[in-house]
């Protein structure tokens, strides 16, 4: 089970594409958690038993969680006595305050997700202070602890997939990108065209390294390749965990199956006081079951099927099908390269990939 704990609904960035940050005052949500921490602990304990889960992944989320290190430390201390299940701590941050993280917290953190705002990398065509601080903070954490960093990139209308991956890939252990999940886009046809152009040249870049025996850890490419090689069964649940094993816990204790569109309560599943039910959150993607790529894609996104019009869903399908076909057209050559470099197979099967949604 994965529990995304909203440490705060506040943030020290203002990303134009953000579909997560809520206007707390308008939504009557507290900026910080107003529940008792022992209620959170009871909820996790009960949910772990109900779902027969051996591991609880606690994600510090928001907003920007590093704005309140005291709360994070209190949660960690609270769960130190858990003996009936394993605990993993994951920090989901924009990285600006990573240099302020106390050692008492860093000791326990297993993974760091770091989201980058592409629109802030440059300032008048020069590398910005934001980006310099971002890179320095990654290096600072790495100097203190060998912890895996997963770069989370949102490919908004103003972003370049190719530039982001090639510019940032060397700073992260893994790179994952997500298609823009805002309610509306200004020009989705232009957005799709740009993405298809960039995914093609990014794949060529990635494949050029692979032919030299170097497998860049671009999670979507690796996940697609893993599914094509291993040929899994048709998934019963979305790969992202929607409606199955992922819970977003807001500051008032309410729980959701997705962090997007919380204000509509379409993805509401309960609260920490009375427990959760994933009823009506299971796969409802009959259209996807007819697709030849269902095993690879898994329906992409549960929230998408509930919130988006058919036309927009079709655009996303087109974008991912294009990527699937790109890899498929080189699959035999890729298999041959991997067969001669067994360590590459280990990278493809890396469990760290499963901390992401796998498919953009």
Beta strands, then each sheet from edge to edge (+ up, - down):
strand 1: 2-8
strand 2: 55-62
strand 3: 86-93
strand 4: 109-116
strand 5: 122-123
strand 6: 126-127
strand 7: 148-155
strand 8: 174-179
strand 9: 246-249
strand 10: 254-256
strand 11: 268-271
strand 12: 275-276
sheet 1: 8+ 7+ 4+ 3+ 2+ 1+ 9+ 10- 11+ 12-
sheet 2: 5+ 6-
end
